[in-house]
Amino acid sequence: MDTDDSGHTISTALFGKTQRGLLSLFFTRPEESFYLRQIVRTARVGQGAAQRELARWVEAGLLVRTRRGNQVYYQANATSPVFHELRALAVKTTGVADVIREALLGLADRISVAFVHGSVARGTEKAGSDVDLVVVGAVGFGEVVAAVGRTHDTIGREVNPTVYPVREFRAKLRAGHHFVTSLMESPKIYLLGSEHELERLGT
Amino acid sequence: MSLSDWARNGWLVEHKTSPQEIKDLLGVVVRDLRDCAAKGLSDDWRLAIAYNAALHCATAALAASGYRASRDAHHFRVIQSLSLTLGVDNTLIKQLDAFRKKRNVSDYERAGAVSTAEVEEIAKLAGALRKRLEDWLRQNHPGLLPK
């Protein structure tokens, strides 16, 4: 996990609350644009702080500001030289991964390893892409669905979980089951546990 | 919202059922609950069969209430209607809906992304739904049950 002894995550160590909120919103949903009220509500940030931060980000070329009718919209600037880096950072820390990790924390003592795979982990997701999630542990599909169901409003994506008991995951890995084997090779963002735990399941 | 509100929205169509239709639907449920436990089938396919049992429970409850779902978003509506027919709670409906999505995904994009544990979970859920449906029919629509 990302946490150290002081309880900081990568994102809280690097950024303040408003910056985290904006990074997550704009760089995990880079194909969408948002107006101030949406930003304040979705990113759960203060209006004054958001306005100041937005002005700075626009000035630095991180965001694009456009006016449509009476409304001013902000969107991630895909031509910024650090667009791809910020996007990767957002997804791995403040974005999808953090939100889902937090949602799973109530089940964490029964989860051996949980990770995101598929297009979000590869960084090739589109506006409508689901978040593909694998959870290995002593939890049920229904429990995981209930836990991550609340994340939809924040991340704006459906989470599509596959849940294995440890024993089944091991058995399928040994039997060379196509999907489970391909998971081992594919890009992953670890939410709970790490590569180490996953590899131990294979031995 | 009530079933008649849903019909006004175009989500449901009025439908006159019969004891024979209910019997046929229950027959599918029983068959699918049995078949989803068959040895030698893939987990993807077993999940689809168990899901079908749950879907037919919901379809039967809707038919007994005088409606069927219109074609648009058919499975989604049938599952959501369980709150208005059998009084199924939101948590359970969300689980069924997640299985619906999982079935779509495993059909079209990600063969194999289904665990045996998940199949057992949806089979158990469908079995409980069948029991609930039969109790509900006995109490609310005894005339539709096979003599």
Contacts between the chains, C-beta under 8 A, distances in Angstrom:
chain1	res1	chain2	res2	distance
A	130	B	105	7.5
A	132	B	110	7.6
A	132	B	113	7.6
A	140	B	117	7.4
A	140	B	121	5.7
A	141	B	95	7.4
A	141	B	98	7.2
A	141	B	99	7.7
A	141	B	115	7.8
A	141	B	117	7.2
A	141	B	118	4.6
A	141	B	121	5.1
A	141	B	122	7.8
A	142	B	91	7.9
A	142	B	95	4.4
A	142	B	98	7.9
A	142	B	121	6.2
A	142	B	125	7.7
A	145	B	94	6.2
A	145	B	95	5.5
A	145	B	98	4.2
A	146	B	91	6.0
A	146	B	94	6.8
A	146	B	95	7.4
A	149	B	94	5.7
A	149	B	98	8.0
A	158	B	101	6.9
A	160	B	101	6.5
A	160	B	102	7.0
A	160	B	105	5.9
A	161	B	98	7.7
A	162	B	102	7.9
A	162	B	113	4.8
A	162	B	114	6.8
A	162	B	115	6.1
A	162	B	118	7.3
A	163	B	115	6.0
A	163	B	117	6.5
A	163	B	118	6.1
A	164	B	115	4.5
A	164	B	117	6.4
A	165	B	115	7.6
A	165	B	117	5.1
A	168	B	115	5.7
A	168	B	116	5.5
A	168	B	117	5.9
A	169	B	115	7.8
A	177	B	112	6.6
A	178	B	111	7.4
A	178	B	112	5.2
A	179	B	110	6.9
A	179	B	111	7.0
A	179	B	112	3.1
A	179	B	113	5.3
A	180	B	112	7.5
